[in-house]
Amino acid sequence: MKIVDIRRITGPSLFTDVSGAMLDIDIPNFRHDNFLQVWGQTVQYVLNGVGWSKELTKTRCYNDGISLFISAPIDALYAACAVNEIVFDLTLSVLNGGELFLNPDKYAKLKKEIADELNPNLIELNNAAESRNVRFLQSDDIVSVGTGTGSHQFSVDTIPTSDSIDWENVHDVRVVLITGTNGKSTTVRLLESMMTQAGIKTGASSTDGIRVNMVTVEAGDYSGPEGARATLRNNDVETAILEVARGGMLRRGLPVMNAQAAIITNVAEDHFGYYGVNSLDEMVETKFVIDQGLAEDGILVLNADDNKIVKYAQYITHEICWFSLDSSNQTVVEHIKKGNRACILEDDKIVYYRNGKKIILIDYHQIPLTMNGAAVYNISNSLGAVALAKSLDIKGEHIINSLSEFGNSNDDNPGRANIYNKNGMTILLDFAHNPHGMDALAKLVNNISANRKILMIGQVGDRSNKDIDNLVNSAAKINPDKVIISEIVNCLRGREVGEIPALITQSFKNNDISEDAMIYSDDMLAGVKKSLKIAEEGDLLVLLCLDQKKEILQFIKNEID
């Protein structure tokens, strides 16, 4: 029995909608009941001792683990983590025969930690923003009221009194939240393009970085809470489009509330084993946390082709806009009959329904991103983005212009089925890293004619052996003639060098791909170089670049130029 993780929760998360401290522990299932009984007594004893008797406690059991939550004021979350850890230690002591007693010195230390962290000005500012119905955002060093063009920021140490703030110039901008297993960043980019076509200054945070007016201002993965807050505090932003990754929701909670629209693109098996999420049903529940971030009149866009999403949607009270590749999808058909919103593919055209009115937008063959229909998953991504845009009342002409111009280049959608040509060879660069994404990519690849298919693949070290096997099973559907298996030395994450390539090799052999067809590389850039070296005219190179992306892109550009 041990602590796996302890963290601050600053917004709605998997099983709580208030701020506090979360502690995850490893514990065998047969010990859950006994532990929780003692923990329940211990936590109340300690909370009473530090003057937090009215704080809430919650627990969530999962296979060989428990999450333990204590609510706390937003200006005492670090101290709350210390309290939660003391409660755990005392619980262990009691379970081992000790007395339910905490030394007065430890109580005094906890009370001092709480007192030192308390910030009355922060609480006053939060209350003032709430009373005026504007957003309040809190980081370690900065707090702010309002968002985008109406954002005003202050250092945590020099927060002014609320009556000294010019509230007339504090306001909020529209916010869109985007989550799902695959297609998140593409949906962000598509919606960003549509909003820009409409003349709206957008801010976007995603795994690609932070962009304002389509220009990258911060490179890197900014799909977490800090990326969202940085975007929302940019005074040039008129509408914020925020990718909300699973990890951020579980680690900190939602970064912002009162969003105007949100989407769940799809939910598939990926990232199991983190923060007590070990099954597809639990992942679906995690993704639906995004619903808590919607304003009362906010619209939730959902994928009707995903059975798990359809099943969970019965618990949703917000207005739903369904999207589907299948115009005969019964969930959508019944929804449209009731006059509700939906976006579907009908006779090869993207069609939007609202209040019984049918709006025909564009044939998918006219959307470069779909590669004339070969990239089916990008038809689905386009449907979701259109549904979001219409939720924000973006005119059809702007949506059509965007879809007809947005393509597969690295500039439009970096790392997502980017196509390059060199000496009669076709190079496809992609970031597919889970079975769901790989299945979609395999369908695309198998729609592209080629003399031979050369696949470069690797995987990061924190995926389970089963996850890696499933990824390779999906990749094998490409039927590659040659496979370059690359080590990802920067992401071993506890694995030994050579361990993952060995697993990938065995999985390909299990899929009847000869070891003679496999080549090994020390890293992904070396793998790309080997792929190009053995490629011939008429070949298709499928390069799954999960590492060294910048270097690989530059190398490919240099080779083509």
C-alpha positions as CSV (number, residue, x, y, z in Angstrom):
1,M,0.0,0.0,0.0
2,K,1.6,3.3,-1.1
3,I,0.9,6.7,-2.5
4,V,1.0,6.9,-6.3
5,D,0.2,10.5,-6.8
6,I,-1.0,13.6,-4.9
7,R,-2.2,16.7,-6.6
8,R,-4.3,19.9,-6.5
9,I,-7.7,19.8,-8.1
10,T,-8.6,23.3,-9.4
11,G,-11.7,22.6,-11.4
12,P,-14.4,19.9,-12.1
13,S,-12.7,16.5,-12.5
14,L,-13.7,12.8,-12.8
15,F,-15.7,12.5,-9.5
16,T,-15.7,16.0,-8.0
17,D,-16.7,19.4,-9.1
18,V,-15.0,21.5,-6.4
19,S,-11.4,22.4,-5.6
20,G,-9.3,20.3,-3.3
21,A,-6.5,17.8,-2.9
22,M,-6.5,14.3,-4.5
23,L,-4.4,11.4,-3.4
24,D,-4.1,8.2,-5.3
25,I,-2.9,5.0,-3.7
26,D,-2.0,1.5,-4.7
27,I,-4.0,-1.0,-2.6
28,P,-5.2,-4.6,-3.3
29,N,-9.0,-4.8,-3.9
30,F,-9.5,-7.1,-0.9
31,R,-8.3,-4.3,1.4
32,H,-10.5,-1.5,0.1
33,D,-13.4,-1.8,2.5
34,N,-11.2,-2.0,5.6
35,F,-9.0,0.9,4.5
36,L,-12.0,3.2,3.7
37,Q,-13.6,2.5,7.0
38,V,-10.5,3.6,8.9
39,W,-9.7,6.5,6.5
40,G,-13.3,7.9,6.9
41,Q,-12.7,8.1,10.7
42,T,-9.2,9.5,10.3
43,V,-10.0,12.2,7.8
44,Q,-12.7,13.7,9.9
45,Y,-10.5,13.6,13.0
46,V,-7.7,15.5,11.1
47,L,-10.1,17.9,9.4
48,N,-11.7,18.8,12.7
49,G,-8.3,19.4,14.2
50,V,-7.2,21.9,11.5
51,G,-10.6,23.7,11.5
52,W,-11.9,22.2,8.2
53,S,-14.8,20.2,9.6
54,K,-17.1,21.4,6.8
55,E,-14.9,20.3,4.0
56,L,-16.2,17.5,1.8
57,T,-14.5,14.1,1.3
58,K,-15.0,11.7,-1.6
59,T,-13.4,8.4,-2.6
60,R,-13.3,6.4,-5.8
61,C,-12.3,2.7,-5.9
62,Y,-10.8,1.1,-9.0
63,N,-8.8,-2.1,-9.6
64,D,-6.0,-2.2,-7.0
65,G,-6.3,1.4,-6.2
66,I,-8.3,4.2,-4.5
67,S,-8.5,8.0,-5.1
68,L,-9.0,10.0,-1.9
69,F,-10.3,13.5,-2.2
70,I,-10.6,16.4,0.3
71,S,-12.2,19.6,-0.7
72,A,-10.4,22.8,0.3
73,P,-10.4,26.6,-0.4
74,I,-8.8,27.7,-3.6
75,D,-6.1,29.6,-1.7
76,A,-5.1,26.6,0.4
77,L,-4.6,23.7,-2.1
78,Y,-0.9,23.1,-1.4
79,A,-1.7,22.8,2.3
80,A,-4.7,20.6,1.5
81,C,-2.2,18.2,-0.2
82,A,-0.2,18.1,3.0
83,V,-3.4,17.4,5.0
84,N,-4.4,14.6,2.7
85,E,-0.9,13.0,3.0
86,I,-1.0,13.2,6.9
87,V,-4.4,11.6,6.8
88,F,-3.1,8.7,4.7
89,D,0.0,8.2,7.0
90,L,-2.3,8.2,10.1
91,T,-4.7,5.8,8.5
92,L,-1.8,3.4,7.9
93,S,-0.7,3.7,11.5
94,V,-4.2,2.9,12.8
95,L,-4.5,-0.1,10.4
96,N,-1.2,-1.3,11.9
97,G,-2.5,-1.1,15.4
98,G,-1.7,2.5,16.3
99,E,-3.9,5.0,18.1
100,L,-6.0,7.6,16.2
101,F,-3.9,10.4,17.5
102,L,-2.0,13.2,15.8
103,N,0.8,14.9,17.6
104,P,-0.1,18.6,18.5
105,D,3.2,19.7,16.8
106,K,1.9,18.2,13.5
107,Y,-1.4,19.9,13.9
108,A,0.4,23.2,14.5
109,K,2.5,22.7,11.4
110,L,-0.5,22.0,9.2
111,K,-2.4,25.0,10.6
112,K,0.7,27.2,9.9
113,E,0.9,25.9,6.3
114,I,-2.8,26.7,5.8
115,A,-2.4,30.2,7.4
116,D,0.7,31.0,5.3
117,E,-1.1,30.1,2.1
118,L,-4.4,31.8,2.7
119,N,-4.9,34.9,0.4
120,P,-8.0,36.9,1.4
121,N,-7.5,39.3,-1.6
122,L,-7.7,36.3,-3.9
123,I,-10.9,35.1,-2.4
124,E,-12.4,38.6,-2.5
125,L,-11.5,38.9,-6.2
126,N,-12.9,35.5,-7.0
127,N,-16.2,36.4,-5.3
128,A,-16.3,39.8,-7.0
129,A,-15.9,38.2,-10.4
130,E,-18.5,35.6,-9.7
131,S,-21.0,38.2,-8.6
132,R,-20.5,40.0,-11.9
133,N,-20.7,36.7,-14.0
134,V,-17.2,37.0,-15.4
135,R,-14.6,34.3,-15.3
136,F,-11.9,34.1,-12.6
137,L,-8.7,32.2,-13.5
138,Q,-6.0,31.2,-11.0
139,S,-2.4,30.1,-11.6
140,D,0.4,29.8,-9.1
141,D,1.7,33.3,-9.8
142,I,-1.1,35.1,-11.7
143,V,-4.8,35.5,-11.2
144,S,-7.1,37.2,-13.7
145,V,-10.7,38.3,-14.2
146,G,-12.4,38.3,-17.6
147,T,-11.0,36.5,-20.6
148,G,-9.5,37.4,-24.0
149,T,-10.0,41.0,-24.9
150,G,-11.6,41.6,-21.5
151,S,-8.9,39.9,-19.4
152,H,-7.2,41.8,-16.5
153,Q,-4.3,40.1,-14.8
154,F,-2.6,40.5,-11.4
155,S,0.3,39.0,-9.5
156,V,-0.9,36.7,-6.7
157,D,1.2,38.8,-4.3
158,T,-0.3,42.2,-5.4
159,I,-4.0,41.6,-6.0
160,P,-5.9,44.9,-5.8
161,T,-9.1,45.3,-3.9
162,S,-12.2,44.6,-6.1
163,D,-13.5,48.1,-5.8
164,S,-10.3,49.5,-7.4
165,I,-10.9,47.4,-10.6
166,D,-12.5,49.0,-13.6
167,W,-15.1,46.3,-14.1
168,E,-16.7,48.2,-17.0
169,N,-13.7,47.0,-19.1
170,V,-13.8,43.4,-17.7
171,H,-15.7,40.9,-19.9
172,D,-15.5,37.4,-21.2
173,V,-15.1,36.0,-24.7
174,R,-16.6,32.9,-26.2
175,V,-14.9,29.6,-25.3
176,V,-15.0,26.2,-27.1
177,L,-13.7,23.1,-25.4
178,I,-12.4,20.1,-27.5
179,T,-11.7,16.6,-26.2
180,G,-11.7,13.0,-27.4
181,T,-9.2,10.3,-28.1
182,N,-8.3,11.2,-31.7
183,G,-9.0,14.2,-33.9
184,K,-8.8,16.9,-31.2
185,S,-6.0,19.0,-32.7
186,T,-7.4,18.7,-36.2
187,T,-10.8,19.9,-34.9
188,V,-9.1,22.8,-33.2
189,R,-7.3,23.7,-36.4
190,L,-10.4,23.4,-38.5
191,L,-12.6,25.5,-36.2
192,E,-9.7,28.1,-35.9
193,S,-9.7,28.4,-39.7
194,M,-13.5,28.8,-39.8
195,M,-13.5,31.5,-37.2
196,T,-10.6,33.3,-38.9
197,Q,-12.6,33.2,-42.2
198,A,-15.4,34.9,-40.3
199,G,-13.0,37.7,-39.3
200,I,-12.9,36.7,-35.6
201,K,-9.5,36.8,-33.8
202,T,-9.0,33.4,-32.3
203,G,-6.8,32.0,-29.7
204,A,-6.1,28.3,-29.7
205,S,-4.3,26.0,-27.3
206,S,-3.5,22.4,-28.3
207,T,-0.8,19.8,-28.5
208,D,0.6,22.0,-31.3
209,G,1.2,25.0,-29.1
210,I,-0.6,28.3,-28.5
211,R,-1.7,30.3,-31.5
212,V,-3.2,33.7,-31.7
213,N,-4.7,34.9,-35.1
214,M,-3.3,31.6,-36.6
215,V,0.3,32.5,-35.5
216,T,2.1,30.3,-33.1
217,V,3.2,32.3,-30.0
218,E,4.3,29.3,-27.9
219,A,5.4,26.0,-29.4
220,G,5.0,22.7,-27.6
221,D,2.2,20.7,-26.0
222,Y,-0.3,23.2,-24.4
223,S,-3.3,21.0,-24.2
224,G,-3.3,21.3,-20.4
225,P,-4.8,23.9,-18.0
226,E,-1.9,26.3,-18.2
227,G,-2.1,26.4,-22.0
228,A,-5.8,27.2,-21.7
229,R,-5.3,29.9,-19.2
230,A,-2.5,31.5,-21.2
231,T,-4.7,31.6,-24.2
232,L,-7.7,33.0,-22.3
233,R,-5.5,35.8,-20.8
234,N,-4.3,37.0,-24.3
235,N,-5.9,40.4,-24.9
236,D,-6.0,39.9,-28.7
237,V,-8.3,36.9,-28.4
238,E,-12.0,37.3,-29.3
239,T,-12.9,33.6,-29.2
240,A,-10.8,30.8,-27.5
241,I,-10.6,27.3,-28.8
242,L,-9.1,25.0,-26.2
243,E,-8.0,21.4,-26.6
244,V,-8.7,19.7,-23.2
245,A,-6.6,16.6,-22.9
246,R,-7.6,13.6,-20.6
247,G,-4.5,14.1,-18.5
248,G,-5.2,17.7,-17.7
249,M,-8.8,16.9,-16.7
250,L,-7.7,14.1,-14.4
251,R,-4.6,15.9,-13.0
252,R,-6.1,19.3,-12.4
253,G,-9.7,19.4,-13.6
254,L,-11.3,21.6,-16.2
255,P,-9.4,24.9,-16.8
256,V,-12.4,27.1,-17.4
257,M,-16.2,27.2,-16.9
258,N,-19.2,28.6,-18.8
259,A,-18.0,27.6,-22.3
260,Q,-20.4,28.2,-25.2
261,A,-19.7,24.9,-26.9
262,A,-17.8,21.7,-26.5
263,I,-17.1,18.5,-28.4
264,I,-16.2,14.9,-27.7
265,T,-14.7,13.7,-31.0
266,N,-14.6,10.0,-30.1
267,V,-13.5,7.7,-27.2
268,A,-11.2,4.7,-27.7
269,E,-8.7,2.6,-25.7
270,D,-5.7,4.7,-24.9
271,H,-3.8,5.9,-21.8
272,F,-5.3,3.3,-19.5
273,G,-3.7,2.9,-16.1
274,Y,-3.4,6.6,-15.2
275,Y,-5.3,8.2,-12.3
276,G,-7.5,5.2,-11.9
277,V,-8.9,5.1,-15.4
278,N,-8.5,1.4,-16.5
279,S,-11.4,0.7,-18.9
280,L,-13.2,2.2,-21.9
281,D,-16.3,3.0,-19.8
282,E,-14.2,4.9,-17.3
283,M,-12.5,6.8,-20.2
284,V,-15.9,7.7,-21.6
285,E,-16.9,9.1,-18.2
286,T,-13.6,11.0,-18.0
287,K,-14.2,12.6,-21.4
288,F,-17.7,13.6,-20.4
289,V,-16.3,15.8,-17.6
290,I,-16.1,18.4,-20.3
291,D,-19.9,18.8,-20.1
292,Q,-19.5,20.3,-16.6
293,G,-17.6,23.2,-18.3
294,L,-20.5,24.3,-20.4
295,A,-22.6,27.4,-19.7
296,E,-26.3,26.7,-19.0
297,D,-27.1,27.4,-22.6
298,G,-24.0,25.8,-24.0
299,I,-24.1,23.1,-26.7
300,L,-22.4,19.7,-26.5
301,V,-21.4,18.3,-29.9
302,L,-21.2,14.5,-29.8
303,N,-20.2,11.7,-32.2
304,A,-23.3,9.6,-33.0
305,D,-21.1,6.9,-34.6
306,D,-19.5,6.2,-31.3
307,N,-21.7,3.7,-29.4
308,K,-20.2,4.4,-26.0
309,I,-20.8,8.2,-26.4
310,V,-24.4,7.6,-27.5
311,K,-25.0,5.4,-24.4
312,Y,-23.5,7.9,-22.0
313,A,-25.4,10.9,-23.5
314,Q,-28.6,9.8,-21.8
315,Y,-27.2,11.5,-18.6
316,I,-26.6,14.9,-20.4
317,T,-29.0,17.8,-19.7
318,H,-27.3,20.3,-22.0
319,E,-28.5,20.7,-25.6
320,I,-26.8,18.2,-27.8
321,C,-25.8,18.5,-31.5
322,W,-25.0,15.1,-33.0
323,F,-22.7,14.5,-35.9
324,S,-22.5,11.3,-38.0
325,L,-21.1,9.9,-41.2
326,D,-24.3,7.9,-41.6
327,S,-27.4,9.8,-42.5
328,S,-29.5,6.8,-41.4
329,N,-28.1,6.7,-37.9
330,Q,-31.2,6.3,-35.8
331,T,-29.9,8.5,-33.0
332,V,-29.5,11.3,-35.4
333,V,-32.7,10.6,-37.4
334,E,-34.8,10.8,-34.2
335,H,-32.9,13.9,-33.0
336,I,-33.6,15.7,-36.3
337,K,-37.3,14.8,-36.3
338,K,-37.6,16.6,-33.0
339,G,-36.1,19.8,-34.5
340,N,-32.8,19.4,-32.8
341,R,-29.3,20.2,-34.1
342,A,-27.3,17.7,-36.1
343,C,-24.5,17.6,-38.7
344,I,-24.4,14.6,-41.0
345,L,-23.0,13.3,-44.3
346,E,-25.9,13.0,-46.7
347,D,-25.3,12.1,-50.4
348,D,-21.6,13.0,-50.1
349,K,-22.5,16.4,-48.7
350,I,-22.1,18.0,-45.2
351,V,-25.6,18.9,-44.1
352,Y,-26.5,20.9,-41.0
353,Y,-30.0,20.6,-39.4
354,R,-31.6,23.0,-36.9
355,N,-35.2,23.6,-36.0
356,G,-36.3,21.4,-38.9
357,K,-34.3,23.4,-41.4
358,K,-31.8,21.7,-43.7
359,I,-28.7,23.6,-44.7
360,I,-26.5,21.9,-47.4
361,L,-22.9,23.1,-47.1
362,I,-20.2,21.3,-49.1
363,D,-19.5,18.0,-50.9
364,Y,-16.7,16.2,-49.1
365,H,-14.8,15.7,-52.4
366,Q,-14.3,19.5,-52.3
367,I,-12.5,19.3,-48.9
368,P,-8.8,18.7,-49.5
369,L,-8.4,17.4,-45.9
370,T,-10.5,14.3,-46.8
371,M,-8.1,13.4,-49.7
372,N,-11.1,12.8,-52.0
373,G,-12.7,10.7,-49.3
374,A,-9.8,8.4,-48.6
375,A,-9.3,10.0,-45.2
376,V,-12.7,9.1,-43.8
377,Y,-11.7,10.2,-40.3
378,N,-11.2,13.7,-41.6
379,I,-14.8,13.7,-43.0
380,S,-15.8,13.0,-39.4
381,N,-13.5,15.7,-38.0
382,S,-15.0,18.2,-40.5
383,L,-18.5,17.3,-39.4
384,G,-17.6,17.9,-35.8
385,A,-15.9,21.3,-36.6
386,V,-18.9,22.4,-38.6
387,A,-21.2,21.5,-35.7
388,L,-19.1,23.6,-33.4
389,A,-19.0,26.5,-35.9
390,K,-22.7,26.5,-36.3
391,S,-23.1,26.4,-32.5
392,L,-21.3,29.8,-32.6
393,D,-23.5,31.0,-35.4
394,I,-20.7,31.2,-38.0
395,K,-22.2,31.7,-41.5
396,G,-22.1,28.9,-44.0
397,E,-20.0,30.8,-46.5
398,H,-17.1,31.1,-44.0
399,I,-17.4,27.4,-43.2
400,I,-17.4,26.4,-46.9
401,N,-14.4,28.7,-47.7
402,S,-12.4,27.3,-44.8
403,L,-13.1,23.6,-45.7
404,S,-12.4,24.2,-49.3
405,E,-8.9,25.7,-48.5
406,F,-7.8,23.7,-45.4
407,G,-5.5,20.9,-46.5
408,N,-3.0,18.2,-45.4
409,S,0.1,20.4,-45.4
410,N,2.3,20.8,-42.3
411,D,1.2,24.5,-42.2
412,D,-2.5,23.6,-42.0
413,N,-2.4,20.5,-39.9
414,P,1.1,19.5,-38.7
415,G,1.8,15.8,-38.2
416,R,-1.6,14.7,-39.4
417,A,-1.4,12.8,-42.7
418,N,1.0,15.3,-44.2
419,I,1.9,14.3,-47.8
420,Y,5.2,15.0,-49.5
421,N,6.5,13.8,-52.9
422,K,10.1,13.0,-53.8
423,N,11.5,11.3,-57.0
424,G,8.2,9.5,-57.6
425,M,7.9,8.4,-54.0
426,T,5.0,9.5,-51.7
427,I,5.9,10.3,-48.1
428,L,3.1,10.3,-45.5
429,L,4.0,11.8,-42.1
430,D,1.6,11.2,-39.2
431,F,1.5,11.1,-35.4
432,A,-0.8,8.0,-35.1
433,H,0.0,6.4,-31.7
434,N,-3.0,4.3,-30.6
435,P,-5.0,1.5,-32.2
436,H,-8.0,3.7,-33.0
437,G,-5.9,6.3,-34.8
438,M,-3.9,3.6,-36.5
439,D,-7.0,1.8,-37.8
440,A,-8.1,5.1,-39.4
441,L,-4.7,5.7,-40.9
442,A,-4.6,2.1,-42.3
443,K,-7.8,2.7,-44.1
444,L,-6.3,5.9,-45.7
445,V,-3.0,4.2,-46.6
446,N,-4.8,1.2,-48.2
447,N,-6.7,3.7,-50.4
448,I,-3.4,5.0,-51.8
449,S,-1.8,3.0,-54.7
450,A,1.8,2.1,-54.3
451,N,4.4,-0.4,-55.5
452,R,5.6,-1.0,-51.9
453,K,4.6,0.3,-48.5
454,I,7.4,1.1,-46.1
455,L,6.3,1.7,-42.5
456,M,8.4,3.4,-39.8
457,I,7.0,2.8,-36.3
458,G,8.0,3.1,-32.6
459,Q,6.2,3.6,-29.3
460,V,6.9,5.4,-26.0
461,G,7.7,3.4,-22.9
462,D,4.7,4.1,-20.7
463,R,2.3,2.1,-22.9
464,S,1.6,-1.5,-21.7
465,N,2.7,-4.5,-23.6
466,K,-0.9,-5.1,-24.6
467,D,-1.2,-1.5,-25.8
468,I,1.9,-2.0,-28.0
469,D,0.6,-5.3,-29.3
470,N,-2.7,-3.7,-30.2
471,L,-1.0,-0.8,-32.0
472,V,1.1,-3.2,-34.1
473,N,-2.0,-5.3,-34.9
474,S,-3.6,-2.2,-36.3
475,A,-0.4,-1.1,-38.1
476,A,-0.2,-4.6,-39.7
477,K,-3.4,-3.8,-41.6
478,I,-1.3,-1.5,-43.8
479,N,0.4,-4.7,-45.1
480,P,3.9,-3.1,-45.1
481,D,6.6,-4.6,-47.4
482,K,9.3,-3.2,-45.1
483,V,9.1,-2.1,-41.5
484,I,11.6,0.3,-39.8
485,I,11.3,-0.2,-36.1
486,S,12.7,2.8,-34.2
487,E,13.7,3.2,-30.6
488,I,12.4,6.4,-29.0
489,V,15.3,7.1,-26.7
490,N,13.8,10.3,-25.3
491,C,10.7,8.4,-24.0
492,L,11.8,5.1,-22.6
493,R,9.9,6.0,-19.3
494,G,11.3,3.1,-17.3
495,R,11.8,0.6,-20.2
496,E,15.2,-0.7,-21.2
497,V,16.8,0.2,-24.5
498,G,15.6,-2.5,-27.1
499,E,12.7,-3.6,-25.0
500,I,9.9,-1.9,-27.1
501,P,11.5,-2.8,-30.5
502,A,11.6,-6.4,-29.3
503,L,7.9,-6.3,-28.5
504,I,7.0,-4.6,-31.8
505,T,9.1,-7.2,-33.7
506,Q,7.2,-10.1,-32.0
507,S,3.8,-8.5,-32.7
508,F,4.6,-8.1,-36.4
509,K,5.8,-11.7,-36.6
510,N,2.5,-12.7,-35.0
511,N,0.9,-10.9,-37.9
512,D,2.8,-13.0,-40.4
513,I,5.4,-10.3,-41.3
514,S,8.8,-11.8,-41.7
515,E,11.7,-10.6,-39.6
516,D,13.6,-10.3,-42.8
517,A,11.3,-7.4,-43.7
518,M,12.2,-5.5,-40.5
519,I,15.0,-3.0,-40.1
520,Y,16.0,-1.3,-36.8
521,S,17.1,2.3,-36.0
522,D,18.4,3.9,-32.9
523,D,16.0,6.8,-33.1
524,M,13.2,8.1,-35.3
525,L,15.3,10.5,-37.3
526,A,17.7,7.7,-38.2
527,G,14.6,5.6,-39.0
528,V,13.4,8.3,-41.5
529,K,16.8,8.3,-43.1
530,K,16.8,4.6,-43.5
531,S,13.3,4.6,-44.9
532,L,14.3,7.1,-47.6
533,K,17.5,5.2,-48.4
534,I,15.7,2.0,-49.2
535,A,12.7,3.6,-51.0
536,E,12.2,3.5,-54.7
537,E,10.0,5.2,-57.3
538,G,6.4,4.3,-56.7
539,D,6.8,3.5,-53.0
540,L,4.7,4.9,-50.2
541,L,6.5,5.7,-47.0
542,V,4.4,5.9,-43.9
543,L,6.4,7.6,-41.2
544,L,4.9,7.6,-37.7
545,C,7.0,10.3,-36.1
546,L,6.3,10.3,-32.3
547,D,9.7,11.9,-31.5
548,Q,12.2,14.3,-33.1
549,K,9.3,15.9,-35.0
550,K,11.1,19.2,-35.7
551,E,14.3,17.5,-36.9
552,I,12.4,15.0,-39.1
553,L,10.3,17.7,-40.7
554,Q,13.4,19.8,-41.5
555,F,15.2,16.7,-42.9
556,I,12.2,15.9,-45.2
557,K,11.9,19.4,-46.4
558,N,15.7,19.5,-47.2
559,E,15.4,16.2,-49.0
560,I,12.5,17.5,-51.1
561,D,14.0,20.8,-51.8
